[in-house]
Amino acid sequence: MRFKKIILNKYIIANLLLVLLLIFNDRNSIINQYKYREQLNKATKENTFLKEQIAKASKESNELFSNNKNLEKFAREKYLMKRDDEDVYVIIDEKRNKELQAQAEAESKSKAE
């Protein structure tokens, strides 16, 4: 009888409702806090990855522009540039070329859908 009286006390009921409201229905509810924590972790990982990429790119940039030989090597390899008195021959592996074409076709189909 005493236990029933304590549970049915209006202050206890009001406090329980308030706690339930705060846990499940508030902007800062436990469910939302979990989602925010996941977003924060994802953003932190992405931030770390991007900082590593920036460091790598700036290192490559410094190496590239510090020496004319490096710049020339980069231009020749990446953009197939050549001097006026040179000929450049590009050798393509047929198997690799077919794989790349199939991959490009699959990507274009997925983009069209």
N, C-alpha and C positions, 0 to 999 in steps of 0.2 A: 504494500500500500504506500509506504513512504517512498520507495523507488519510483512508483508511478507518479506520485505527486511532484517529485523532483524533475522528472522528464517532461511533465506537462506544464512546468513553470513557464510563464510567458516570457521571462527574460532569457531563459535557456533556449527556448524555441527561437526567439528573435536573434540571439547570438549565433545559433546554428545556421539560420537562414542567411545571416550576414556573411558568415564564413563560407558557406556554399556559394553565395553570390560572388564573393571575391575570388574564390578558387576557379569557378567555371564561367562566369558571365562578365567579368571585368576586362577592361582593355589590357591590364597587366596580369591576366590570369595565368595559371600554371601552364596551360596549353599554349597560350601565346608566348610565354617566356621560353618554352621549349623550341618553338618555331624561330623566335628571335635568336636563340643560341645557335641553332643550325645555320641561320643566315650569317651570323657573325663568324662562325667557323669557316664557312665557305668563302666569305669575303676575305678573311685572314689568309687562307691558303692561296687565293687568287692574288692577293697583294704580294705575298712572298714570291710567288711564281713570276709576277710581273717585275718585281725588283731584281730578281735573278736575270730575267731577260734583258732588262735595261743595262745591268752591269755587263752582261755578255756583249750586248750591242755596242756599248760605249768602248769596251776593250777592243773589239774588232775595228771600230771606227778609228781609235787612236793608232792601232797597228797599221791600218790601211793608209791613213793620211800622213803618217810620220815618215814614210819612205816611198819614193817614186817607184821602186821596183815592186813593192807590194801592191801599189795602186795599179800598175800595169798588169801584174799577174791577175789581180781581181777582175779587171776589165776584160782581159783575154778569156778567162775561165767562165765568168758569169754571163757576159754579154757578147761573147765570141767576137770581140774587136780584134783588129789586126792592123799592121802597118801597111802602107801603100804597096810596098814591094813584096808582100807575103801572100800566100794562099793558105786558106784554112780548110781542112777537111774534117768533117764531123762524122764519126763512126757510130752508127746506131745498132744496138743489139736487137735483133728481130723479135726474140722472145720477150724482152723487156718492153719493146715498143707495142707489141700486141697486148700485153698486160696493162700498160698505161692507157691504151685506147679503150679497152674493155672497162677499165675503172672510170674513165671519163664519160663513157656512154651511160654507165650505171648512175653516176652522179647527175648527169643531165636529165635522166628519166625521173630520178627522185625529186629533183627541183621542179620538174614539170607537173608533178602530182601535187 
